[in-house]
Structure formats: C-alpha cells, structure tokens
Amino acid sequence: MSDQGRNASNLEALAGVVSAKVMVLTIIVLAMIMAQLTFAGVILFAMDGWNQPSTGIWMSAIAVVFSLQMFAMANFVPSFAAKNGVKKANGDLTQLPDVYLIKTILGASFVEGSGLLNLVAFQLEHNKWSLAPVLAGIGFLMTMIPSQTRVLSWMDEVRSSTGE
C-alpha cells in the first residue's frame, strides 16, 4: 500500500489520475453506445429491417425478459464489485479510480449485451417493440458517462463510509 494513498489529505491530490480514468471510461462507454447504434443502423437501413413483416415473437420476448434481468444486474452487481474493490484497496485512495472504472464497465456491459441481443431479435423477427430495450439501454448508458466531479464524489462517499 502506498504512502501517497494513505496520507492523501484530500481527493484533489488525485485529480490527474481521476481525469485520465474519466477520459478512458468516457471512450469505453461511448464505444458501447456506438456499437449498438452502428448495429442498429445496419439492421434498419442496410437490411431494411424496419419495413419487414413480423415473423414471430419468441426471440423478441426472450430478449426483452433478458433485458429486464440485465438492467437489474447492471444496478446491483457493480456495487458488489465496488465493495470488494474498496475492501481490497484497504484505504489506498490511489486504487479507487480503478475500482470506479471497473464497476462502471461491468454495469455498462450488462446493458450493452441486452441491447445487442434485442437488436439480433429485431433482425430475426422484425418486431419494432424489440427496439424499446435498446433505446432504454442507450439512454441508461448515456447516464453512465462519467465526469471528474462524479468520480471524486463517489470516492469521497467511499472514504467517508470506510472512516478514512
């Protein structure tokens, strides 16, 4: 454990590290959004998916149920991972930006996976309601785009809750 992490009197000392993590995490989350938008564009425009008649509902229904599960997991699993990461950091503030990065990527990956599955369901069965979880997921991912203030606030909450 580094002395810098133990002796940091305030989180502003880590502003450079946090700024770098925010930039990386912003790129990752935006890439997840763009992957879904690109795939949707191919399906809707290149394959003319919007104008195709519906061919069934089972895959679409399974994908929507899967999305509900993934949205729930995106809200709960990252917090468990963050608690474990904070515990392993053992008071070292320099490790907290990495914990935030991991928890955010974990939550975003659940949402992205559900969006891609719903796009596949739309591609196979052409049910327009299959796109609703995709749009909700993209909106949810947009709220996950970090800011330095958000990360520093989270780190302050963690520091306060652990008694550091």
C-alpha positions as CSV (number, residue, x, y, z in Angstrom):
1,M,0.0,0.0,0.0
2,S,1.5,3.4,-1.0
3,D,2.1,6.2,1.4
4,Q,0.5,8.5,-1.1
5,G,-2.8,6.7,-0.8
6,R,-2.6,6.6,3.0
7,N,-1.6,10.1,3.5
8,A,-3.7,11.9,0.9
9,S,-5.4,14.7,2.8
10,N,-7.9,15.4,0.1
11,L,-9.0,13.9,-3.2
12,E,-7.8,16.8,-5.3
13,A,-4.3,15.3,-5.0
14,L,-5.6,12.5,-7.3
15,A,-7.2,14.9,-9.8
16,G,-4.8,14.0,-12.6
17,V,-5.3,10.2,-12.1
18,V,-9.1,10.7,-11.9
19,S,-9.1,12.8,-15.1
20,A,-7.2,10.1,-17.0
21,K,-9.6,7.4,-15.8
22,V,-12.6,9.6,-16.7
23,M,-11.2,10.1,-20.2
24,V,-10.7,6.3,-20.7
25,L,-14.1,5.4,-19.2
26,T,-15.8,8.0,-21.4
27,I,-14.3,6.5,-24.5
28,I,-15.3,3.0,-23.4
29,V,-18.9,3.9,-22.6
30,L,-19.3,5.9,-25.9
31,A,-17.9,2.9,-27.8
32,M,-20.6,0.7,-26.2
33,I,-23.2,3.2,-27.3
34,M,-21.8,3.5,-30.8
35,A,-21.6,-0.3,-31.2
36,Q,-25.3,-0.5,-30.7
37,L,-26.1,2.5,-32.9
38,T,-24.0,1.1,-35.7
39,F,-25.5,-2.4,-35.5
40,A,-29.0,-0.8,-35.4
41,G,-28.1,1.3,-38.4
42,V,-27.1,-1.7,-40.4
43,I,-30.2,-3.6,-39.5
44,L,-32.6,-0.8,-40.0
45,F,-31.1,0.8,-43.1
46,A,-28.8,-1.6,-44.9
47,M,-31.0,-4.6,-44.3
48,D,-34.3,-2.6,-44.5
49,G,-35.4,-4.2,-41.2
50,W,-38.0,-1.5,-40.4
51,N,-40.1,-2.4,-43.4
52,Q,-40.1,-6.2,-42.9
53,P,-43.2,-8.0,-41.6
54,S,-43.0,-9.6,-38.1
55,T,-42.1,-13.3,-38.3
56,G,-42.6,-14.4,-34.7
57,I,-42.3,-13.2,-31.1
58,W,-40.4,-15.8,-29.1
59,M,-36.9,-14.5,-29.6
60,S,-38.1,-10.9,-29.1
61,A,-39.9,-11.9,-25.9
62,I,-36.9,-13.8,-24.6
63,A,-34.7,-10.8,-25.4
64,V,-37.0,-8.4,-23.6
65,V,-37.1,-10.6,-20.5
66,F,-33.3,-10.9,-20.7
67,S,-33.1,-7.1,-20.8
68,L,-35.1,-6.8,-17.6
69,Q,-32.7,-9.1,-15.9
70,M,-29.6,-7.3,-17.3
71,F,-30.9,-3.9,-16.2
72,A,-31.4,-5.3,-12.7
73,M,-27.9,-6.8,-12.7
74,A,-26.4,-3.5,-14.0
75,N,-27.8,-1.8,-10.9
76,F,-26.7,-4.4,-8.3
77,V,-23.6,-6.4,-9.5
78,P,-21.3,-3.3,-9.9
79,S,-22.0,-2.2,-6.3
80,F,-20.9,-5.6,-5.1
81,A,-17.8,-5.5,-7.2
82,A,-17.1,-2.0,-5.9
83,K,-17.4,-3.0,-2.3
84,N,-15.0,-5.8,-2.9
85,G,-12.6,-3.5,-4.7
86,V,-12.8,-0.9,-1.9
87,K,-12.1,-3.6,0.6
88,K,-9.0,-4.8,-1.3
89,A,-7.8,-1.2,-1.6
90,N,-7.6,-1.1,2.2
91,G,-7.7,2.6,2.4
92,D,-5.4,3.3,-0.5
93,L,-7.1,6.2,-2.3
94,T,-5.0,5.8,-5.4
95,Q,-6.8,2.5,-6.2
96,L,-10.3,3.9,-6.0
97,P,-10.3,5.4,-9.6
98,D,-9.7,1.9,-10.9
99,V,-12.5,0.5,-8.8
100,Y,-14.8,3.1,-10.2
101,L,-13.7,2.2,-13.7
102,I,-14.3,-1.5,-13.2
103,K,-17.7,-1.0,-11.6
104,T,-18.9,1.2,-14.4
105,I,-17.6,-1.0,-17.2
106,L,-19.2,-4.0,-15.5
107,G,-22.6,-2.3,-15.3
108,A,-22.4,-0.9,-18.8
109,S,-21.5,-4.3,-20.3
110,F,-24.8,-5.8,-18.9
111,V,-26.8,-3.1,-20.6
112,E,-24.8,-3.3,-23.9
113,G,-25.3,-7.1,-24.0
114,S,-29.0,-6.8,-23.6
115,G,-29.2,-4.1,-26.3
116,L,-27.2,-6.2,-28.8
117,L,-29.4,-9.3,-28.1
118,N,-32.6,-7.2,-28.7
119,L,-31.1,-6.0,-32.0
120,V,-30.5,-9.6,-33.0
121,A,-34.1,-10.4,-32.0
122,F,-35.3,-7.5,-34.2
123,Q,-33.1,-8.6,-37.1
124,L,-34.6,-12.1,-36.9
125,E,-38.3,-11.4,-36.1
126,H,-38.7,-7.7,-37.1
127,N,-40.8,-6.7,-34.0
128,K,-40.5,-3.0,-33.5
129,W,-41.1,-3.3,-29.8
130,S,-37.7,-5.2,-29.6
131,L,-36.1,-1.8,-30.1
132,A,-37.5,-0.3,-26.9
133,P,-35.0,-2.0,-24.6
134,V,-32.2,-0.9,-27.0
135,L,-33.3,2.7,-26.7
136,A,-33.7,2.4,-22.9
137,G,-30.2,0.9,-22.7
138,I,-28.6,3.6,-24.8
139,G,-30.3,6.2,-22.5
140,F,-29.0,4.3,-19.4
141,L,-25.5,4.1,-20.9
142,M,-25.5,7.9,-21.5
143,T,-26.2,8.5,-17.8
144,M,-23.1,6.3,-17.1
145,I,-20.7,8.7,-18.9
146,P,-18.5,9.9,-16.1
147,S,-17.3,13.3,-15.0
148,Q,-14.4,14.1,-12.8
149,T,-16.9,15.5,-10.2
150,R,-18.9,12.3,-10.2
151,V,-15.9,10.1,-9.7
152,L,-14.5,12.4,-6.9
153,S,-17.9,12.5,-5.2
154,W,-18.0,8.7,-5.3
155,M,-14.5,8.5,-3.9
156,D,-15.4,10.9,-1.1
157,E,-18.5,8.8,-0.3
158,V,-16.4,5.7,-0.1
159,R,-13.8,7.4,2.0
160,S,-16.5,8.7,4.4
161,S,-18.2,5.3,4.7
162,T,-14.9,3.5,5.4
163,G,-13.9,6.0,8.0
164,E,-10.7,7.1,6.3
